[in-house]
Amino acid sequence: MSRWAGLYVAPGNPHQIQGWTDLTKPGLRFVNREKGAGLSGYDLSQTGKIMMRM
């Protein structure tokens, strides 16, 4: 079984995140939202979105 996971990155993907191993690069910052929090009302058009298989 597998599923897709998505990450939002800064506009232009400045750290060039392409896959899971890229998440070990120095200087990255992770932000998590609290459980049950939604994204409605936020403008995500200025972010990049990356999909990776888990």
CHARMM-style PDB file with segment names, atoms N, HN, CA, C and O in Angstrom:
ATOM      1  N   MET     1       0.836  -1.174   0.000  1.00  0.00      PROA
ATOM      2  CA  MET     1       0.000   0.000   0.000  1.00  0.00      PROA
ATOM      3  C   MET     1       0.885   1.243   0.000  1.00  0.00      PROA
ATOM      4  O   MET     1       1.937   1.261   0.639  1.00  0.00      PROA
ATOM      5  N   SER     2       0.471   2.245  -0.693  1.00  0.00      PROA
ATOM      6  HN  SER     2      -0.384   2.231  -1.211  1.00  0.00      PROA
ATOM      7  CA  SER     2       1.185   3.523  -0.672  1.00  0.00      PROA
ATOM      8  C   SER     2       0.173   4.643  -0.774  1.00  0.00      PROA
ATOM      9  O   SER     2      -0.978   4.427  -1.154  1.00  0.00      PROA
ATOM     10  N   ARG     3       0.606   5.819  -0.436  1.00  0.00      PROA
ATOM     11  HN  ARG     3       1.541   5.994  -0.128  1.00  0.00      PROA
ATOM     12  CA  ARG     3      -0.248   6.994  -0.566  1.00  0.00      PROA
ATOM     13  C   ARG     3       0.628   8.184  -0.916  1.00  0.00      PROA
ATOM     14  O   ARG     3       1.849   8.138  -0.763  1.00  0.00      PROA
ATOM     15  N   TRP     4       0.002   9.236  -1.380  1.00  0.00      PROA
ATOM     16  HN  TRP     4      -0.990   9.274  -1.504  1.00  0.00      PROA
ATOM     17  CA  TRP     4       0.721  10.447  -1.751  1.00  0.00      PROA
ATOM     18  C   TRP     4       0.704  11.433  -0.595  1.00  0.00      PROA
ATOM     19  O   TRP     4      -0.298  11.568   0.107  1.00  0.00      PROA
ATOM     20  N   ALA     5       1.811  12.112  -0.407  1.00  0.00      PROA
ATOM     21  HN  ALA     5       2.625  12.002  -0.978  1.00  0.00      PROA
ATOM     22  CA  ALA     5       1.914  13.177   0.588  1.00  0.00      PROA
ATOM     23  C   ALA     5       2.253  14.466  -0.146  1.00  0.00      PROA
ATOM     24  O   ALA     5       3.005  14.449  -1.121  1.00  0.00      PROA
ATOM     25  N   GLY     6       1.717  15.549   0.304  1.00  0.00      PROA
ATOM     26  HN  GLY     6       1.106  15.563   1.096  1.00  0.00      PROA
ATOM     27  CA  GLY     6       1.983  16.833  -0.348  1.00  0.00      PROA
ATOM     28  C   GLY     6       2.707  17.782   0.589  1.00  0.00      PROA
ATOM     29  O   GLY     6       2.477  17.772   1.798  1.00  0.00      PROA
ATOM     30  N   LEU     7       3.564  18.582   0.037  1.00  0.00      PROA
ATOM     31  HN  LEU     7       3.751  18.590  -0.945  1.00  0.00      PROA
ATOM     32  CA  LEU     7       4.268  19.626   0.772  1.00  0.00      PROA
ATOM     33  C   LEU     7       4.067  20.938   0.038  1.00  0.00      PROA
ATOM     34  O   LEU     7       4.095  20.978  -1.192  1.00  0.00      PROA
ATOM     35  N   TYR     8       3.869  21.990   0.777  1.00  0.00      PROA
ATOM     36  HN  TYR     8       3.846  21.957   1.776  1.00  0.00      PROA
ATOM     37  CA  TYR     8       3.877  23.322   0.192  1.00  0.00      PROA
ATOM     38  C   TYR     8       5.249  23.909   0.448  1.00  0.00      PROA
ATOM     39  O   TYR     8       5.773  23.830   1.559  1.00  0.00      PROA
ATOM     40  N   VAL     9       5.826  24.497  -0.584  1.00  0.00      PROA
ATOM     41  HN  VAL     9       5.401  24.561  -1.486  1.00  0.00      PROA
ATOM     42  CA  VAL     9       7.159  25.091  -0.475  1.00  0.00      PROA
ATOM     43  C   VAL     9       7.073  26.568  -0.819  1.00  0.00      PROA
ATOM     44  O   VAL     9       6.079  27.026  -1.381  1.00  0.00      PROA
ATOM     45  N   ALA    10       8.100  27.298  -0.485  1.00  0.00      PROA
ATOM     46  HN  ALA    10       8.908  26.926  -0.029  1.00  0.00      PROA
ATOM     47  CA  ALA    10       8.148  28.729  -0.795  1.00  0.00      PROA
ATOM     48  C   ALA    10       8.074  28.941  -2.309  1.00  0.00      PROA
ATOM     49  O   ALA    10       8.486  28.076  -3.083  1.00  0.00      PROA
ATOM     50  N   PRO    11       7.551  30.082  -2.722  1.00  0.00      PROA
ATOM     51  CA  PRO    11       7.464  30.365  -4.158  1.00  0.00      PROA
ATOM     52  C   PRO    11       8.795  30.151  -4.868  1.00  0.00      PROA
ATOM     53  O   PRO    11       9.835  30.615  -4.402  1.00  0.00      PROA
ATOM     54  N   GLY    12       8.759  29.457  -5.977  1.00  0.00      PROA
ATOM     55  HN  GLY    12       7.914  29.079  -6.355  1.00  0.00      PROA
ATOM     56  CA  GLY    12       9.967  29.188  -6.747  1.00  0.00      PROA
ATOM     57  C   GLY    12      10.763  27.999  -6.233  1.00  0.00      PROA
ATOM     58  O   GLY    12      11.788  27.644  -6.815  1.00  0.00      PROA
ATOM     59  N   ASN    13      10.302  27.374  -5.141  1.00  0.00      PROA
ATOM     60  HN  ASN    13       9.469  27.662  -4.668  1.00  0.00      PROA
ATOM     61  CA  ASN    13      10.982  26.218  -4.557  1.00  0.00      PROA
ATOM     62  C   ASN    13      12.493  26.484  -4.419  1.00  0.00      PROA
ATOM     63  O   ASN    13      13.305  25.794  -5.035  1.00  0.00      PROA
ATOM     64  N   PRO    14      12.863  27.493  -3.602  1.00  0.00      PROA
ATOM     65  CA  PRO    14      14.267  27.921  -3.537  1.00  0.00      PROA
ATOM     66  C   PRO    14      15.251  26.842  -3.078  1.00  0.00      PROA
ATOM     67  O   PRO    14      16.438  26.929  -3.390  1.00  0.00      PROA
ATOM     68  N   HSD    15      14.787  25.835  -2.350  1.00  0.00      PROA
ATOM     69  HN  HSD    15      13.822  25.764  -2.096  1.00  0.00      PROA
ATOM     70  CA  HSD    15      15.674  24.758  -1.908  1.00  0.00      PROA
ATOM     71  C   HSD    15      15.624  23.558  -2.842  1.00  0.00      PROA
ATOM     72  O   HSD    15      16.242  22.527  -2.578  1.00  0.00      PROA
ATOM     73  N   GLN    16      14.881  23.702  -3.939  1.00  0.00      PROA
ATOM     74  HN  GLN    16      14.378  24.540  -4.154  1.00  0.00      PROA
ATOM     75  CA  GLN    16      14.789  22.654  -4.965  1.00  0.00      PROA
ATOM     76  C   GLN    16      14.392  21.300  -4.376  1.00  0.00      PROA
ATOM     77  O   GLN    16      15.029  20.285  -4.659  1.00  0.00      PROA
ATOM     78  N   ILE    17      13.347  21.287  -3.566  1.00  0.00      PROA
ATOM     79  HN  ILE    17      12.829  22.111  -3.336  1.00  0.00      PROA
ATOM     80  CA  ILE    17      12.852  20.054  -2.968  1.00  0.00      PROA
ATOM     81  C   ILE    17      12.149  19.233  -4.051  1.00  0.00      PROA
ATOM     82  O   ILE    17      11.186  19.696  -4.662  1.00  0.00      PROA
ATOM     83  N   GLN    18      12.632  18.025  -4.280  1.00  0.00      PROA
ATOM     84  HN  GLN    18      13.414  17.649  -3.784  1.00  0.00      PROA
ATOM     85  CA  GLN    18      12.046  17.141  -5.286  1.00  0.00      PROA
ATOM     86  C   GLN    18      11.618  15.800  -4.712  1.00  0.00      PROA
ATOM     87  O   GLN    18      10.768  15.126  -5.293  1.00  0.00      PROA
ATOM     88  N   GLY    19      12.192  15.401  -3.582  1.00  0.00      PROA
ATOM     89  HN  GLY    19      12.883  15.948  -3.110  1.00  0.00      PROA
ATOM     90  CA  GLY    19      11.880  14.093  -3.004  1.00  0.00      PROA
ATOM     91  C   GLY    19      12.223  14.052  -1.532  1.00  0.00      PROA
ATOM     92  O   GLY    19      12.710  15.026  -0.958  1.00  0.00      PROA
ATOM     93  N   TRP    20      11.957  12.889  -0.925  1.00  0.00      PROA
ATOM     94  HN  TRP    20      11.561  12.098  -1.391  1.00  0.00      PROA
ATOM     95  CA  TRP    20      12.158  12.742   0.516  1.00  0.00      PROA
ATOM     96  C   TRP    20      13.583  13.030   0.964  1.00  0.00      PROA
ATOM     97  O   TRP    20      13.773  13.651   2.010  1.00  0.00      PROA
ATOM     98  N   THR    21      14.586  12.605   0.215  1.00  0.00      PROA
ATOM     99  HN  THR    21      14.432  12.101  -0.635  1.00  0.00      PROA
ATOM    100  CA  THR    21      15.970  12.815   0.654  1.00  0.00      PROA
ATOM    101  C   THR    21      16.333  14.301   0.685  1.00  0.00      PROA
ATOM    102  O   THR    21      17.234  14.703   1.421  1.00  0.00      PROA
ATOM    103  N   ASP    22      15.643  15.109  -0.103  1.00  0.00      PROA
ATOM    104  HN  ASP    22      14.911  14.782  -0.702  1.00  0.00      PROA
ATOM    105  CA  ASP    22      15.905  16.549  -0.093  1.00  0.00      PROA
ATOM    106  C   ASP    22      15.515  17.186   1.239  1.00  0.00      PROA
ATOM    107  O   ASP    22      15.980  18.280   1.557  1.00  0.00      PROA
ATOM    108  N   LEU    23      14.672  16.520   2.015  1.00  0.00      PROA
ATOM    109  HN  LEU    23      14.294  15.631   1.756  1.00  0.00      PROA
ATOM    110  CA  LEU    23      14.229  17.075   3.290  1.00  0.00      PROA
ATOM    111  C   LEU    23      15.314  17.034   4.356  1.00  0.00      PROA
ATOM    112  O   LEU    23      15.109  17.528   5.465  1.00  0.00      PROA
ATOM    113  N   THR    24      16.463  16.453   4.036  1.00  0.00      PROA
ATOM    114  HN  THR    24      16.629  16.052   3.135  1.00  0.00      PROA
ATOM    115  CA  THR    24      17.590  16.436   4.973  1.00  0.00      PROA
ATOM    116  C   THR    24      18.565  17.586   4.713  1.00  0.00      PROA
ATOM    117  O   THR    24      19.569  17.716   5.414  1.00  0.00      PROA
ATOM    118  N   LYS    25      18.279  18.412   3.722  1.00  0.00      PROA
ATOM    119  HN  LYS    25      17.463  18.306   3.153  1.00  0.00      PROA
ATOM    120  CA  LYS    25      19.167  19.526   3.403  1.00  0.00      PROA
ATOM    121  C   LYS    25      19.238  20.500   4.582  1.00  0.00      PROA
ATOM    122  O   LYS    25      18.228  20.765   5.234  1.00  0.00      PROA
ATOM    123  N   PRO    26      20.437  21.033   4.853  1.00  0.00      PROA
ATOM    124  CA  PRO    26      20.562  22.018   5.935  1.00  0.00      PROA
ATOM    125  C   PRO    26      19.819  23.303   5.581  1.00  0.00      PROA
ATOM    126  O   PRO    26      19.717  23.679   4.413  1.00  0.00      PROA
ATOM    127  N   GLY    27      19.308  23.960   6.602  1.00  0.00      PROA
ATOM    128  HN  GLY    27      19.390  23.655   7.551  1.00  0.00      PROA
ATOM    129  CA  GLY    27      18.667  25.252   6.410  1.00  0.00      PROA
ATOM    130  C   GLY    27      17.174  25.195   6.127  1.00  0.00      PROA
ATOM    131  O   GLY    27      16.548  26.237   5.937  1.00  0.00      PROA
ATOM    132  N   LEU    28      16.588  24.002   6.095  1.00  0.00      PROA
ATOM    133  HN  LEU    28      17.096  23.155   6.249  1.00  0.00      PROA
ATOM    134  CA  LEU    28      15.152  23.898   5.861  1.00  0.00      PROA
ATOM    135  C   LEU    28      14.390  24.162   7.155  1.00  0.00      PROA
ATOM    136  O   LEU    28      14.880  23.877   8.248  1.00  0.00      PROA
ATOM    137  N   ARG    29      13.197  24.706   7.016  1.00  0.00      PROA
ATOM    138  HN  ARG    29      12.799  24.937   6.128  1.00  0.00      PROA
ATOM    139  CA  ARG    29      12.335  24.966   8.168  1.00  0.00      PROA
ATOM    140  C   ARG    29      10.996  24.295   7.904  1.00  0.00      PROA
ATOM    141  O   ARG    29      10.420  24.453   6.828  1.00  0.00      PROA
ATOM    142  N   PHE    30      10.505  23.557   8.871  1.00  0.00      PROA
ATOM    143  HN  PHE    30      10.973  23.429   9.746  1.00  0.00      PROA
ATOM    144  CA  PHE    30       9.233  22.855   8.747  1.00  0.00      PROA
ATOM    145  C   PHE    30       8.192  23.531   9.618  1.00  0.00      PROA
ATOM    146  O   PHE    30       8.471  23.925  10.750  1.00  0.00      PROA
ATOM    147  N   VAL    31       7.010  23.659   9.087  1.00  0.00      PROA
ATOM    148  HN  VAL    31       6.783  23.339   8.167  1.00  0.00      PROA
ATOM    149  CA  VAL    31       5.892  24.228   9.828  1.00  0.00      PROA
ATOM    150  C   VAL    31       4.763  23.218   9.764  1.00  0.00      PROA
ATOM    151  O   VAL    31       4.404  22.745   8.685  1.00  0.00      PROA
ATOM    152  N   ASN    32       4.208  22.889  10.910  1.00  0.00      PROA
ATOM    153  HN  ASN    32       4.500  23.272  11.786  1.00  0.00      PROA
ATOM    154  CA  ASN    32       3.105  21.941  10.974  1.00  0.00      PROA
ATOM    155  C   ASN    32       1.898  22.663  11.542  1.00  0.00      PROA
ATOM    156  O   ASN    32       2.039  23.568  12.364  1.00  0.00      PROA
ATOM    157  N   ARG    33       0.722  22.268  11.111  1.00  0.00      PROA
ATOM    158  HN  ARG    33       0.608  21.533  10.443  1.00  0.00      PROA
ATOM    159  CA  ARG    33      -0.485  22.875  11.662  1.00  0.00      PROA
ATOM    160  C   ARG    33      -1.093  21.921  12.677  1.00  0.00      PROA
ATOM    161  O   ARG    33      -0.870  20.711  12.617  1.00  0.00      PROA
ATOM    162  N   GLU    34      -1.848  22.461  13.592  1.00  0.00      PROA
ATOM    163  HN  GLU    34      -2.028  23.443  13.640  1.00  0.00      PROA
ATOM    164  CA  GLU    34      -2.441  21.606  14.608  1.00  0.00      PROA
ATOM    165  C   GLU    34      -3.489  20.681  14.009  1.00  0.00      PROA
ATOM    166  O   GLU    34      -4.126  21.011  13.009  1.00  0.00      PROA
ATOM    167  N   LYS    35      -3.658  19.537  14.619  1.00  0.00      PROA
ATOM    168  HN  LYS    35      -3.140  19.268  15.431  1.00  0.00      PROA
ATOM    169  CA  LYS    35      -4.587  18.526  14.135  1.00  0.00      PROA
ATOM    170  C   LYS    35      -5.989  19.120  14.010  1.00  0.00      PROA
ATOM    171  O   LYS    35      -6.481  19.780  14.925  1.00  0.00      PROA
ATOM    172  N   GLY    36      -6.616  18.879  12.872  1.00  0.00      PROA
ATOM    173  HN  GLY    36      -6.216  18.343  12.128  1.00  0.00      PROA
ATOM    174  CA  GLY    36      -7.968  19.358  12.633  1.00  0.00      PROA
ATOM    175  C   GLY    36      -8.039  20.746  12.031  1.00  0.00      PROA
ATOM    176  O   GLY    36      -9.117  21.193  11.639  1.00  0.00      PROA
ATOM    177  N   ALA    37      -6.908  21.441  11.949  1.00  0.00      PROA
ATOM    178  HN  ALA    37      -6.032  21.078  12.268  1.00  0.00      PROA
ATOM    179  CA  ALA    37      -6.914  22.786  11.368  1.00  0.00      PROA
ATOM    180  C   ALA    37      -7.035  22.687   9.858  1.00  0.00      PROA
ATOM    181  O   ALA    37      -6.386  21.846   9.236  1.00  0.00      PROA
ATOM    182  N   GLY    38      -7.842  23.518   9.277  1.00  0.00      PROA
ATOM    183  HN  GLY    38      -8.370  24.201   9.782  1.00  0.00      PROA
ATOM    184  CA  GLY    38      -8.026  23.518   7.832  1.00  0.00      PROA
ATOM    185  C   GLY    38      -7.290  24.669   7.184  1.00  0.00      PROA
ATOM    186  O   GLY    38      -6.735  25.532   7.865  1.00  0.00      PROA
ATOM    187  N   LEU    39      -7.288  24.674   5.879  1.00  0.00      PROA
ATOM    188  HN  LEU    39      -7.738  23.973   5.326  1.00  0.00      PROA
ATOM    189  CA  LEU    39      -6.608  25.731   5.141  1.00  0.00      PROA
ATOM    190  C   LEU    39      -7.589  26.697   4.498  1.00  0.00      PROA
ATOM    191  O   LEU    39      -7.172  27.583   3.752  1.00  0.00      PROA
ATOM    192  N   SER    40      -8.871  26.552   4.764  1.00  0.00      PROA
ATOM    193  HN  SER    40      -9.210  25.832   5.370  1.00  0.00      PROA
ATOM    194  CA  SER    40      -9.843  27.439   4.123  1.00  0.00      PROA
ATOM    195  C   SER    40      -9.574  28.882   4.544  1.00  0.00      PROA
ATOM    196  O   SER    40      -9.251  29.157   5.700  1.00  0.00      PROA
ATOM    197  N   GLY    41      -9.710  29.769   3.613  1.00  0.00      PROA
ATOM    198  HN  GLY    41      -9.973  29.546   2.674  1.00  0.00      PROA
ATOM    199  CA  GLY    41      -9.480  31.175   3.885  1.00  0.00      PROA
ATOM    200  C   GLY    41      -8.060  31.630   3.628  1.00  0.00      PROA
ATOM    201  O   GLY    41      -7.772  32.822   3.727  1.00  0.00      PROA
ATOM    202  N   TYR    42      -7.165  30.712   3.301  1.00  0.00      PROA
ATOM    203  HN  TYR    42      -7.400  29.743   3.221  1.00  0.00      PROA
ATOM    204  CA  TYR    42      -5.774  31.068   3.027  1.00  0.00      PROA
ATOM    205  C   TYR    42      -5.534  31.074   1.529  1.00  0.00      PROA
ATOM    206  O   TYR    42      -6.037  30.209   0.813  1.00  0.00      PROA
ATOM    207  N   ASP    43      -4.773  32.038   1.057  1.00  0.00      PROA
ATOM    208  HN  ASP    43      -4.364  32.741   1.640  1.00  0.00      PROA
ATOM    209  CA  ASP    43      -4.414  32.110  -0.360  1.00  0.00      PROA
ATOM    210  C   ASP    43      -3.112  31.347  -0.558  1.00  0.00      PROA
ATOM    211  O   ASP    43      -2.040  31.840  -0.206  1.00  0.00      PROA
ATOM    212  N   LEU    44      -3.202  30.145  -1.122  1.00  0.00      PROA
ATOM    213  HN  LEU    44      -4.072  29.744  -1.408  1.00  0.00      PROA
ATOM    214  CA  LEU    44      -2.017  29.324  -1.341  1.00  0.00      PROA
ATOM    215  C   LEU    44      -1.466  29.457  -2.755  1.00  0.00      PROA
ATOM    216  O   LEU    44      -0.576  28.704  -3.150  1.00  0.00      PROA
ATOM    217  N   SER    45      -1.987  30.404  -3.511  1.00  0.00      PROA
ATOM    218  HN  SER    45      -2.710  31.016  -3.190  1.00  0.00      PROA
ATOM    219  CA  SER    45      -1.577  30.530  -4.910  1.00  0.00      PROA
ATOM    220  C   SER    45      -0.121  30.945  -5.062  1.00  0.00      PROA
ATOM    221  O   SER    45       0.460  30.752  -6.130  1.00  0.00      PROA
ATOM    222  N   GLN    46       0.474  31.501  -4.037  1.00  0.00      PROA
ATOM    223  HN  GLN    46       0.002  31.658  -3.169  1.00  0.00      PROA
ATOM    224  CA  GLN    46       1.862  31.945  -4.131  1.00  0.00      PROA
ATOM    225  C   GLN    46       2.842  30.900  -3.602  1.00  0.00      PROA
ATOM    226  O   GLN    46       4.032  31.181  -3.462  1.00  0.00      PROA
ATOM    227  N   THR    47       2.360  29.722  -3.313  1.00  0.00      PROA
ATOM    228  HN  THR    47       1.394  29.493  -3.426  1.00  0.00      PROA
ATOM    229  CA  THR    47       3.239  28.648  -2.853  1.00  0.00      PROA
ATOM    230  C   THR    47       3.416  27.652  -3.977  1.00  0.00      PROA
ATOM    231  O   THR    47       2.689  27.677  -4.970  1.00  0.00      PROA
ATOM    232  N   GLY    48       4.378  26.786  -3.812  1.00  0.00      PROA
ATOM    233  HN  GLY    48       4.969  26.766  -3.006  1.00  0.00      PROA
ATOM    234  CA  GLY    48       4.531  25.659  -4.714  1.00  0.00      PROA
ATOM    235  C   GLY    48       3.999  24.434  -4.000  1.00  0.00      PROA
ATOM    236  O   GLY    48       3.955  24.408  -2.770  1.00  0.00      PROA
ATOM    237  N   LYS    49       3.601  23.434  -4.735  1.00  0.00      PROA
ATOM    238  HN  LYS    49       3.637  23.455  -5.734  1.00  0.00      PROA
ATOM    239  CA  LYS    49       3.113  22.194  -4.123  1.00  0.00      PROA
ATOM    240  C   LYS    49       3.869  21.046  -4.743  1.00  0.00      PROA
ATOM    241  O   LYS    49       4.002  20.972  -5.965  1.00  0.00      PROA
ATOM    242  N   ILE    50       4.364  20.151  -3.912  1.00  0.00      PROA
ATOM    243  HN  ILE    50       4.256  20.211  -2.920  1.00  0.00      PROA
ATOM    244  CA  ILE    50       5.112  18.981  -4.379  1.00  0.00      PROA
ATOM    245  C   ILE    50       4.394  17.755  -3.858  1.00  0.00      PROA
ATOM    246  O   ILE    50       4.022  17.695  -2.687  1.00  0.00      PROA
ATOM    247  N   MET    51       4.200  16.777  -4.726  1.00  0.00      PROA
ATOM    248  HN  MET    51       4.502  16.825  -5.678  1.00  0.00      PROA
ATOM    249  CA  MET    51       3.585  15.522  -4.313  1.00  0.00      PROA
ATOM    250  C   MET    51       4.644  14.428  -4.338  1.00  0.00      PROA
ATOM    251  O   MET    51       5.385  14.297  -5.312  1.00  0.00      PROA
ATOM    252  N   MET    52       4.716  13.635  -3.258  1.00  0.00      PROA
ATOM    253  HN  MET    52       4.114  13.741  -2.466  1.00  0.00      PROA
ATOM    254  CA  MET    52       5.686  12.544  -3.171  1.00  0.00      PROA
ATOM    255  C   MET    52       4.973  11.299  -2.676  1.00  0.00      PROA
ATOM    256  O   MET    52       4.089  11.390  -1.825  1.00  0.00      PROA
ATOM    257  N   ARG    53       5.345  10.138  -3.197  1.00  0.00      PROA
ATOM    258  HN  ARG    53       6.063  10.064  -3.888  1.00  0.00      PROA
ATOM    259  CA  ARG    53       4.747   8.890  -2.753  1.00  0.00      PROA
ATOM    260  C   ARG    53       5.371   8.441  -1.444  1.00  0.00      PROA
ATOM    261  O   ARG    53       6.592   8.432  -1.288  1.00  0.00      PROA
ATOM    262  N   MET    54       4.501   8.067  -0.497  1.00  0.00      PROA
ATOM    263  HN  MET    54       3.509   8.075  -0.623  1.00  0.00      PROA
ATOM    264  CA  MET    54       4.963   7.572   0.808  1.00  0.00      PROA
ATOM    265  C   MET    54       5.088   6.074   0.743  1.00  0.00      PROA
ATOM    266  OT1 MET    54       5.463   5.443   1.731  1.00  0.00      PROA
TER     267      MET     54
END
